[in-house]
Amino acid sequence: MVTRVPPALLRHRITVEPYAGESAYGQQYRHAIPGVPALVDASPRLVRAPDGRQVTASATFIAGPVLDCPPGSRITLPDGRMTTAITVTHHTAPGLPVPACTEVTCE
């Protein structure tokens, strides 16, 4: 039974700076996590942000099921472009032979 996305499928490397909240000086981020294995799809698509707005996502990626990447996190994609996480979904299917993963859509 497959319990997580096979590492061979996660061909790209990204950097994730997990969002830590707002301060008097603006948005705050925790320490960067470089070299996160991911599979990046740079196709634009329409998604609904957590506040209900419809926005165009410039990229979507999947990574391992325990990725620390809350909405608002800063992402550096393999091409060097920096973007922000819009939505984060943890996919699990206990007892089924499908991989668990984290799917992130980015501005």
N, C-alpha and C positions, 0 to 999 in steps of 0.2 A: 504494500500500500504506500502511495506517495503522500508524504506529510508536508513537504515544502517545495517550492519551485526548485527544480534541479539547477545547480550552479552553472552548468554548461549553457543554460538558456540566458543567463544574466550577463550579456556580452559587453555592456558598457560600464564605465566607472563615473560616478557623480560625487559631488560633495554636498553634504546636507548640513545646514546650520539651523538646528531646532529653535523655533520661536519660543521665547521665554516670557513675552508680555510687553506691556508699555511702561515707560518710566517718564520722568520729567524731561528726559533727553530724547525721547522717541522710542522706536521699537528696539527691543533687546533680544539677543540671541545667545544660546549656549555655545560651547566650544564646537568648532567645525568638525564634522566626521568625514574625512577624505577617503576616496577610493571605495565608496559603497557600490557593490555589484548591483546592476539594474538592467532592465531592458527598456530602452527609451523609444517612444513613438512620437516623432515631431510633427504629426499631422494635426492641424487645427480642428477643434470640435467645439460645439456649443455645450456648456455645462451650467448647472445651477449652483451658485455659490451658497455657502451656509446661511447668508442673510436673505436668500430668495432671489437675488438678481441673476439674470442670465448673462453669462460672460463667455468670451471665446478663450478656450484653453489653447495655448501654443504648443504644449507638449503633455504627454502622459507617460508615466513609467510605472513598472512593477518592480518590486524588490522583495527581500525576505520578509516573513511575517512579523518580525519583531522590530522593524525599522522605527526609530524615534523621529517622527516627522509630523508634528502637529500642523494644522492649517496656519499659514502665515510664515512658515519656515522658508529660509532662503536656500535655493538650490542652484548649484553650478552644473550645467549640463556638459556632456562630453565635448561639445564644440566651443566651450568657454562662455556661453551665454548664461547670464544670471537671471533667475526667475523666482517667483514666489508660489508656494503651494496653495492651491485654492481649496481642494477637497482631498481628504485622505480616507480610504476605505480599507479595512482589514477583512480579507476574504478567508473564511474558514468553512470547512464542511466535515465536521467530525464524523468518522466512520465511513466516509466516502473516499474512493481512490482518486481524489483530485488534490492538486497542491494548494497549500495555504500561502497567501502572499499579501503584500500591501500594495494598493494601487493609489497613485497620487496624480492629480491633474494640476497643471501649473499655468500661471498667467502667461 
